[in-house]
Structures are given as structure tokens and as C-alpha cells.
Amino acid sequence: MNRIDRKFAELRSAGKNALIPFITVGDPTADVTLDIIHELEKSGADLLELGVPYSDPLADGPVIQESSGRALKSGITVLKVIEIAKQARSEGSELPMILFTYYNPLLRIGLERVFELMKESDISGVIIPDLPMEEDAEAKQLAERNGIHLIPLIAPTSNERVQKIVSRASGFIYCVSSMGVTGVRSEFHAGVDDFLASVKAATDLPIAIGFGISNREQVERFEKTCDAVVVGSAIVRRIGEQEHRLQDESTKQDALKQIGEFVRDLKGASYQTQS
């Protein structure tokens, strides 16, 4: 069974929601990313999005764009991200990992090769925000062949396409909370609750929501209607703030601890009690 399916089945049977952090792999370095993955898992992450740094992003706001710039300077590529996922798994990580990447880097490597490498590295899913449903046939076929979920993004403006998108989806449905790019927000799309209800009515797959969620209050707001909440920019920003301390052996553990404490706060009191 795919790790994503297993995790959501476990959480549903326990009546719990998933927290899915997003990180930019290679920010600030590949080695530190491995430390961050293990810290996030220890701190309560249920699944993990591995962001591939890209110089011309469609969906990323300024915080993630800046983190991509730092990662690109250290030579991070799609292949390196996949290798880091494999290394994290060899070091004991059990997190379902989801590659978040744009289409062009995959196309340049070759879709068949990249999906085979994802399978070898035990990556469970992939999100390709600039690949429309009408053009995803080859990627979907290769994903299915390799046991990897091709996870769609659905925006609040997708009302007329919701049924078509979810009918082809697997793993979970990633709902976008607001129009525009990623980034911390104080308010969400005015019709977000109706939008989520329409998606939920159209599928039995788990529903995740992301873009702009940055604190426990906002996580709680969406836990009532969604199976999972994705937090990206708020975590990436904290990693950026700790950039130099994360690369100094004398301060790295404390910096990692601060990132972990933020994730524990996002998980809430129930997780604090269990841990």
C-alpha cells in the first residue's frame, strides 16, 4: 500500500487530521535538509512536501522564492531532491514524501526515468502545479505504473472542473485556500467553505488545504472540514531566519528545536500531551 493511503487510513481510524509541512529542499544545504526532515517527523508531521527549487515558479510567493534562490545556489536539482528523499528513508524516516515540482525539470530529465527514480527512493506522491489535467495523461500513466499518486491542485475558481479533476485524482485532493501564490495570510477566499464542501461532496479521497495557513488557530479552522492542512511559507520563513545557525554545529540543534517547536504548536495540545 502507498504510504499516503496507509497514513490517511490510520488517521481516519483514529479520528485525527494530518499536518503536512512543506520545505524547500536544499535550503540552506542538503545536509541540513536531512536534519530538518527528521526534526519535522519527530515533532508531529504526518506527511511531508519536498519542494524542488525552481527559478520561474508559478505558485510560489516571495518566501518560498527566496528559499529556492538559496537552494539553487547550493546546486540543488530534482535528481538531488530525490536522492535526499532516499537518504532520509535510509536513515529511518517513515514519512510519506510528496515531491512538489514544476513540469519542465521533469521533462528535461525524462518522465519515465524520473518516475522510476521516485519509486526507487520511496516517494509516495507528486504535485505538478503547472501541469493541467488536459495534458497530464503521460505523467498519470507513469505515476500509476510506479505506484505514485499524482495529486491535483484545485482552486476556489475550479467549480466547473471539480468533478473532472477529482475523478482522475489519487492520494488526496490539494485544495487552495486563496487565489494567488503561497504566503502567510490573515484572510482566505470568501467562498472557501462552500468550495471545500463541493470538493468533499465530489470524492471519497482525503481533502487537504494549503496556501497561507500559518498558525494553530488557522489549522483548527480548517481541521473541522478537511482531512489535512498544509503549512509551507510559515515553516520555510523560520528556516530562512535560522539559516546561519542551522549551518553552525554549535547552534544547529537549538535552531532545529525552534523549528520543531513551531510544528508542535501547529499540531496543538493533543500532540503535546501524547509526546
N, C-alpha and C positions, 0 to 999 in steps of 0.2 A: 504493500500500500504506500502511495505517495505520502511523504511526511506531512504535507499540508493537510491532507484529508484526515490523517491519523490525529493530528493536533486538534483540529476543529471538532472531531468526534469526541475526543477526550474532554474538551472544554464544554461542549454542549451537554454531555452526560453529567458534568459537574455543575451545570448552570452558571458557567463563567464566560467572560468575554476575553478576547485576545488583545494584547498590546503588541503592535508591530513597529518597532523603531526603524527609521531609515538612516543610513550613514553613507557618506561618500568614501568609497574605498581608496586608501592611499593618502587620506588626509589625517594627520600630517605626513605619515610614512606608512609603508606596507606593514612593517613590524608592529607599529603602534596600532594599526587597524586590527591586527590579530588580538592584541591585548584588549581593545575596546569590545570586540565581538564577545570574548569570554566574560568581560565585566557586565555587558548588557544581559547576557544569558543568566549570569549569577544574580542579577538584580531584578529578574522577573520578565524579561522579554519572552514572548511566546513564539513569534516568528521574526524574521529579520529581512529587510530590504537592503540589498547591496547595490548602492548607486555607482554606476560606471561614470567617471568624469568625462564630460563632453564639452567641446569648445563652442557649440552652437545649439544650446538646449531650447526645446520648445516649451516645456512645462516648469522649468526651474526658476525660482525667484533669486534675488541677489545673494542671499546667504548661501544657498547651495551652489550658485555660480562661482562665488568666491572660493568655496571649498574645492570645487572642481579645478579651479586655477591652481590651487596649492598642490593638488594631487597630480595634475598633468605635469607640473614642474618636476615631480619626483619620478616621472616616467611610467605612470600607471596606464595600462591599456585593458581592453576587455579580457584578453588572454591572462593578464596578470591578476585581474579580479577573480577570474575562475580558478586560478591557481591558489589564490589566498583562501577562497572558499574550501578548496580541497585540503589545504593545510589546516584550517580551523577544524575541519571534520577529523583529520588525523590526530589532532590534539584533544579530541574528546567532545567537541561541540555536537549537541543533538538538535540544535535549532533548525527548523525548516527554513532554507535560504531561498530568497527570490531575487533574481537579477533584474535590476531596473536599468535599462539601456535604450539608446536610440537605435534606429534601424541601420543607418549607414555603417557603423562599425561592425555590425554582424554581417552585413552584405559583403564588406571588404574581406573579411576572414573566410566567408563561405558559410551559408546557413547550415548545410549538412554537417560540416566539421564542428561548428560552434555548438550545435545541439548535442552532438556526441560528446564533446568535452564537458558540457554542463552535466550530462548524465554521469560521466566518469567521476566528476567532482561532487556528485550527490547534491546538486542544486535542484530544488523542487519545483520552481516556477520562474516565469519571466514576464516582465511587463515592458511593452514597447510602445510608449505613448504616441509616437508619430506614425504608427502602422495602422491605417484604418481597416475596419472589418472587411471592406470590399477587396482589400489587397493582401489579406493575411493567409490565404489558402496554403501556400507552401510552408510558411512558418508553423501553422496549425498542424499540418500533416506531420512535420518533423517533430514537433513537440509531443504529439500523441505517440509517435513511434518510439520515442525515448522516455516516455513516462513522465513528461514535464508539463505542468499546467501553463497554458498561455492565458494570462489574466488580463481581462479588459478594464480599461478606464471608462467610466460613464459620468458625464457632466450633467448638471441640472437642466441643460438645454437639450438633452438627448431624448426627450419624452417620446417622440415618434419612432425612435430607434431602439428603445429599451428592450422590447420583446425579441427583436432580431439579435441584439448583442448578447443577451443572457442565454439565448437558445444555443449559442455556439461556445459559451464560456465553460471553463472548468476551474477547479480550485476554489476561487471565491470571486466576488464582484467588487472591484475597487470603485467606490463612489466618490466623486469630487465634491467637497463641501461648498465650494465657491467658484465663481468664474475667475479666470486669470491664472497666474502662476503660483507656485508654492510660496509659503511665507507665513509668519505669525499674523493672526487676525484677532480682532475683538468681536467681529460680527461675521455671520455667514449668510449665504444666499437666502433671501426672504422665503423662498419656497422649498427650502431644503427638506423639511419634514415630509411634505407631500411627495417630493421627489423620492425620498428613501422608501416611503410606503409603496410607491408604484413599482420600484425595483424589487422590493421584498415580495410583493404580490405576484411578480412575474417569474420567480425562481425559488428553488429549494436550496440553492447554494448559499453559503455564508456571505454576509454583506459586510464589507469594510468601508470605513470612511476616512479620508485624509485631506490634506491641504489646509494648513492654517491652525491645526489643533496644537496647543502649546502648554496646557496646564491641566491639573486634575479636574477642575470644575468643568472644562470643556470635554474632557474624556467622559466624565459622568453624564454630561448632557446627551452624548451620543451612545453610551452604553445601553440606554433604555430602548433604542431602536435598531442598533447594529450589533453584529457578532464580533467586530474587531474595530480598533481605532489605530490609525497610522499617525505617528509623530515623527516629523522629519526635521524641518528647519530649526525647531527649538533645541533639538539634540545636536545638530550639526553646528549651530551657533556656539553651544557650550564647548564643543570640541575645538572650535576655532579659538575661543577665548583661552583655552588651556594648551594651545599649540606648542609653546616653548617648554612648558612644564612637562608635557607628555613626552618630550624628547630628551629630558634630563633625568637620568636614573635616580637622582636624589629626590626628585619631586614627582616622578611619574605615578607612583602608587597613590599618592594623595589626589592627584589630578583625576585618575581613573575612578577613585572613590567618589569624587564630587559628581562625576557623570552618572555613576551608578545610583547615587542618592536621588538624583533628579528622576531617573527611571522608576525607582521605588516610589517616589512621590506620585508619579503618574499612575502607578498601579493601585495606590490607595491603601487604606487601613487594613483591608483584608489580607493583602500580601504582606504588609509589615508584621501582622500578627503571626502568619504562617512562618515567616523567616526569622 
